[in-house]
């Protein structure tokens, strides 16, 4: 359009991307809302402002994306002297095709994630984005309906942007989220409400948008003052009530029945001031509590254990229970021999050290779903299902549980006829690309080059994936090398049996001996495949109308 509020990508070729950036609309603080009307399946999100970015150089490229690793150093250099704040999320986007969230720090951390409320969008839908830099969250709306918080842990300046896939288009405008979705409405004049964002590199100086942003910041400042006033009032009330509560003593109770008296003595309350005790000593004692659930109960007993606040002279800025959880995570007490477990390395937003400790206690889950028609069927991501029609399938991958050496056992509970087995670990950048496909199979030769692009020196041997078919029990394996015929499909093996809904299939991976053994309902069937070496992850191919759950266990004693 002539006002530069809408852009399109008319090309039909798959894989060619371009970015449209609202580069002169920098959101520094406060609350900001924008609406995107879409055609096709673009990506939309936020990115850091980069005043030194060479736009002419990048415009000559055939394709461009903020998640392309070859540009990461260039992006970081282009920020000039500007600071990005304390956050590490430099680009974050919503994928209209499947609803996934992706983010990157333009260094060694990037992720593609499911999130609560995740939904995809299609041509004609309007996607709203609410960026609240006061609390550091990005909330998604679809056709004026709030979906949920897509990403937290945000801080510092951002700009809106859209990445345009083949034959897609997007327009942008400022707006207001529905009051039912939790965003306060701000009064704006007709001229203000019609003011539209522009994807432009030209500066017009201070405009009406700046005035509205100032008004928003004043509104936020007033709310913060009100919160501080209420907090002081609550503290005064607590100070008045505390002596009254501590002065109470529970007197001995006397129960009378059949003229016989039974004396019951209840101990009196004792006040202990923990502020005089060194916090490191308390943390050491609390570490004997054990698991994350018990630590959570400890945090709920009183604010001395669970109150999140800064402590003068302390290097940490979280609760005492969280500090104990951090020490337990860093000590590696939940480490598994021969397994590389991927855990969050930072506390931000709603993520705490207690939640990270909880993850370390239950590390085996389907971290990644590949294919648009499979979804999680439990909140802890240990089960996945496929409710689509015939011909649609995808992979549920335990990508955060990489088995490097030793002996490992997992059990799969099934509905329908899924396939499951082991596959090589792949970095998130490859998985993110694969997740866009409608269906995906590790035995589909059109993806072999993509899989091999993730190869490292750790990949020893020619068996890169190996799976068991529940329908008939047959074995398939491949080295993703068609020319050298390093693969076999649907072959029989000694002890082969199929299974059906309700059965539990166990797989024992012995990387010392280089073999994987299959169990059915705690009964050993036999060795499925030998000649294995190097790292592997568990996975399940979730076929039509099937479901599978995974858990760690001990192999049956025969």
N, C-alpha and C positions, 0 to 999 in steps of 0.2 A: 504494500500500500504506500501511497505518497507520504504519509505521516510517519513512516518507519515504525509502526507498531505491529506489523505482521510480516512474516518471512516464510519462504517455502523452499523445498528441495525437490525439483521436478524430475530428478534422475531416477531411473528404474533399477540401476545396478545395485546389488546388495553390498553393504559394507561401507558405502561412501557417506561420511558424516560431515556436518559443518556446524558451527556454533554462532548463535546470535546473542550478543551480550548487551545488557543495559549498563554500559560502562560508565555513564555519567550520572547514574542514580546509585550512589554508594550509601548503604545502610550501616550507620556507625553504632547506633544504640536505639532503644525503644522497640515499638511494635510496628510491623509493616505487613501489608496484605496486597497480593497481586493475583489476578485471574488470568488463566491461559486457556484460550479456546483452541482446540486441537483438531487436526485432520491427520489421519494415519497414526503412527506410533512414535512421536518424538520423545526426547528426554528433557525434563525441565528441572531447574534447581537453582543453587546459589554457588558462587565462586568468589574467590578473593579479587579485589581490584588490583590491577597490575599496571601502574602508570607508564612503566618503561617497556611494555610489551610492543614488539615490532609488528603492528597489524598488517602492514604491507607484505612483509615476508611471509607471514602465516596465510594471508589471503591467496598466495600463489600455490599453496599446497592443494592436492586433489582432495584430501580428507583431513579432518582435524577433530580432536576430542580431548577434553580435559583429563581423561583417564589414560591417555597414551603415554607410556613410560618414557618414550624417547624425548618428551618435552618437559619432564619434571624439573630438571636442573634449570631449564630455560625459564619456566614459570617462577621458580624461587628467586632467580636473579632479576626478573622483571619487576619485582615489587619495589626495587630501589631501597630507600632508607625507611620505608613504611614498615611498621610492625603489625603482625597479624594477631596480636593478643596472646593469651595463654593457651588457647585451643589448638588442636592439631588437625581439625577438619577444615581443609582448604578448598575442597569442592565436594558437594553433596547433591545427588540428583535422584529424581523419581522417574522410573521407567513406565511410560504409559502402556506398553504392551503387556506387562505382567504384574506391575505394581511394585516390583522390587526396589529397594533403596540401595544406593552405592555411595561410598565416600572414600576419600583418599587424603593423605597428608603430603603427597608428592615426594615421598621418600620410600620407606619400606613397609608402610601400613596402608592397606586399602581392603575394602570388604564389600561384599554384596550380601544383603540381609533381607530376611522377612521381618515384618513389624506388625504389631497389633492393629487390626483394622485394614490391612493391606487389600487393595482392590485394583484391578486394571481399568483402563479407560479406552474408549473408542472414538472414532470420528464423530464430531458433534458434541462431545462432552466438554464441560468446563471444569478445569482443575484449579482450585484455589490453594495458595500457599501463604501461610501465616508465619512470619519470622518474628519471634519474640526474643530479642537480644537481652532483655532483662533477666530471663531465666535460662536462656540458651537453648531454645527448642524450635523445631520446624514442624508445623502441623499441616496436614493435607486435608483439603475439602474436595468433594466431587459433586458437581451440580448443586452447590450450596449446602451439601450434607457433610458434616465432619466425619472423616475416616479415623483419624488418630494422629498421634505424634510419630513422625517418621524418624527423626534424629534429635538427639540431645547432645549436650557438651559443646555447644557452639559459642564462640565469642570472637570479638573483633569485627572488622568491616567485611561486608559481602555485597555482591551485585546479583541481580536476577540474570539467568541465562537460559537458553534453549539449545539443545543439540538436535539437529534435524536429520532424520534417517531418510531413506529413499522414499520419494513420493509423499512426503509429509509437509505439514504447514502448521504454524502456530501464531497466534496474536496475543498481545499482552496489554493489560490495563490495570490501573489501580482500582480498588474496590473495598467493600466491607464484607467481612465474614458474617454469617447468620448469627444473630444474638443467641440462638439456641445452641450454637456451637461453642459458646463460651468467650467470644470476643466482644468487649464493650464497643458500642457504637459511638463514633465521634461525629459531632455536628460539622458538616461541610456545606459550603455554598454550592450552587449549581455549577459555577465555574470550576470550583475545586474538584467536585466529583467527576467532571468530564475531562479533567486534565489527565492525559495518558502518558505512560512511560514510553520512551523511545530508545530503540537499540541503535545508538549512535556514538560516535567518538568525538562529537562536537560539543563544546561547552557554551552555554548561554548565560552563565553567571547565576546569581541567586534568582529563583523563581518561586512560584506559589507552592510547589512541593516542599521547598525548604521551610516555608512558613508553617505548613501543616505538620512537618516533622517536629518543629519547635513546639507546636501546640501539644503534640503527642508526648514529647519529653516533659513538658510542664505537668501534664496529666499524670504521668508516671511518677514524677517527683512528689506530687501531692499525695498519691497513694502510698509511696514509701514513707512519707512523714506520718501518715495516719497509722501505718503498721508499727512504726517506731513508738508512737504515742500509746497505742494499745498494748505493746509489749511492756512499756514502763508501768502502765496501770496494772497489768497482770503481776509484775514483779512486786509492786507495792502490796497487792492483795495477798500474795504468797507470804510476804514478810509479816503481815498481820496475823495470818492464820497459823503460821508455823509454831509460835510459842504455845498457842492454845492446844494444838495437836500433841505436842511433845509433853505438855503438862498432864495429859490424861494418863491415868494408870488403870489397868484392868484389875478390879478387885476380885478376890476369891468368890467363886460362885458356889451356891449351896443348892443341891437338888434333893427334894424330899419325896420319898415313895414308901408306902406302908409304914409310915412313922419312923423310917430309918433314914438318917441323913448321910449323904455321900458328898464329901468335900472334893471339889475339882479346882485346882490352882492353875491359873493362866499367867505366864510370865509377862513382866512389864516390858514396855518399849525401851530400847536403849539407842541413843543417838551416837553415831560414829561419824566423825568429820574426816572424810577421805582426802580432803584437800591438803592435810598435813602429811600424807603418805606419798612417797615417791611413785609417780605413775608407772615407771618402768618395773617397779616391784609388783604393783597391782597387775600389770600386764603379764608378768611372769607367772603369778599365781593363777590368773584367769586362763592361761594357756593350758592348764591341766583339765579344763572343762571338756575339751575334745572337739566334737563335730560342730558344724555350722549351726545346726538346729539348737544345740545347747547354748552356744554363744549368743544366738538371737534371743533366747529366753533370758540370758544374763543382761543383755542390752535393754530389755523391757522392764527389768526390776526397778531401776532408778536411773535418773539422768546422769549420775556420775559415771555410769558404764555406757549408756546409749546416747547421750546428748552430743550432737555434732557441733563442735565449736573449736575455735583456735585456742591454743594454750601458749602463753608467753614462755619463751625459751625452748619450745618444742619444735622439732623438725616436721611434725605431721599435723594435719589439719582435718581430723576426723575423730570419731568417737573412740573410746578406749577399746570397746569390743571390736571395732574395725581394725584398730592397730594390732590386736591379738590375731585377728584373721589374716592381716597382711603378713605378719611374721610366720604364721603357719604355712601360708602359700609360698613365701620366699624360701622357707626351710626345705621345701620339697617333700614334706612328710607324706603327701598323697601321690608322689611320683610312682609310675609303674615301670618296672624294669623292661627295657627294650622298646618302650613306647614314647613317641614325641607327641605330647598333648599341647594343643594350642589354647591358651587362656588369655583373656584380656590383660593387658599390662598396665592399664591406667584406670583410675577412678574418675568418672565424669558423669554428670547428669544424674540419672537414677541408679547408676551402677556403683556398688559399694564393694569393699573388700570382703564383706560377709557373703555377697552374692558370688564373687569370684571364688571364694573358698568352697561354696556350695557346688559350683561347677567342677572344681577340682576333685570333689568327692564322687561325682557321677560324670566322668568325662566322655563316655561313649554315647553319642547321639548322632542323628543325621544333621550335621551342620549345614549341608548344602543340598538344595533340590534343583535338579536340572530338567527342564521341560515344563511347559506351561500348564499341564493338566494334572500335576500331582500337587498335593498339599499336606501339611502336617495335620494329624488327627489327635494330637495331644500337645499340651502346653510346654512339655519338657523336650519336645523335638525328638523323642525316641520312636515315634511311629509316623508312618506316612501312608497315604491312600491315593487311589486314582478312581475318580467317579465319572470319567469321560467315556464317550462311546468307543466302539471298536476301532482299533488301529492307533490309538493314542497311548503313549507310554513315556516314562522318564526315569531318571536315576535319583535315588536318595543316597547321598554319599556322606560317610562319617569322615569328612575331610580334616577334622581337628584331632583325629586319633590315628596317628601314623605308626604302624608296627615296623620297627627297624630290625629287631632280633628277638630271640627267645621264643616262648610258647604262649599262644593267646587263644582264648575260647570265647565265642559269642553264640547266643541263641536267638533265633528268628521265629516269632509266632506269626502265622500266615492266615490270610483270607484270600481265596481265589488261587491263582497260579502265578505268583511272582517268580522272578529269578534272583539269586543273590550270590555273592562271592567276594573276590578281592580285586582291587585295581590299584594302579600306581597313584601316588599323591601328586596333585597338580596345584600350582599357585593360584591365588584368587583371581588374578587377571585373566587366566585362561578359563576358569570356571565361570566368571562373569560373562564372558563372551558366549560360552556354551549355553548358559541359562536362558538366552533369548530365544532359542529354538522351540518350536511347538512340540516336537518329540525329539528324544535323544536316546541313543543306544551305544554302549561302548564297543559294539560289534558292527557298527555302521561304517563302512569303509570311507565314506565321504568325509568323516571327521578324523581319519587316521593321522593326517598331517598336522591337524590342530593338537591332537594328543601328543604326538612326538615332539612338537615345539616346546613342550614342558619338560622334556627329558633332561636329567642331570646325571652326573657321574655315579650317583648312588644306584641307578637302575642297572642292576646286574642280571644277566640272563635274557631269555627271549620271551618269557611269559609275563606280559604286561597286564593282562586281565584274565580272570578265570572264574566261571560261574556254574552254578547248579540250577537246573530247571525243575521247578516243583511239579510241573505237569507230568513229566515222564521220567525224571531223574537223570536225564542225559547231561553230559559234560560239554562245555564249549570253552575254548581258550584262544588267545591271539597275542602275537607280538606286534600287531599293527604294521605288518610288513607283508603286503600281498605278493610282491615280486619274488621274495625268497620263500614263499609258502609257509610262513611261520604262524600257522593257525589251524585249528580244527573245530568243526561245528557239529554239535549234536552227536557225540560219539558215546559208545557204551563203555562201562568200566565195571570192575568186579565189585559186586555188592549193590549195584544200581537199583534204586527204588524210587517211585514217585511219591507224592504226598498230596494232601487235600486240606481244605479249610479246617482249622482247629489243631492241626499238627504243629509240633515244635521241632525245628531243624537246628541242630548244633553244628558249628564248624570249628575245627581245631586246626589252627595254623601253627605249624612247627617250623620256624625259620632256621633252627639248628640242623634239622634233618632235610629241610627244603620240601615239605609236603603239606597238603591240606586234607584233613579227614572229615567225613560227614557222619552225623548222628541223626537218628529219627526217633523222637520221643524217648530219648535217653538210651537208645539202642544203637550200637556202632554198626554202620553200614560198610565202610571201607575207605581206602585212600582214593580221593577224587583225582588228585594231580600231584605229581612230584616234579623235581627239577626247579623249584622255586628259590629265589634269592633276591635280596634287595628289599626296599620298603614297599608296604602295601597298606591300603585302607579297606575296611569293610564297605560294601555297598549293596543296594537292592534295586533291581529293575522292576518298577511297579507297573505292571501291565493293566489292561482294561479291567475295571471292576474288582481290583485286588487291593490288598492292604498288607503291611508288614510292620512289625515292631522289633526292636533290637535291644539286647541287654547283655552285659558281661556276666560271666558265670564260671563255674568250675566244670571241667569235663567229667562225664559220668565215670565212675569207677567200675571197670569191667572185671 
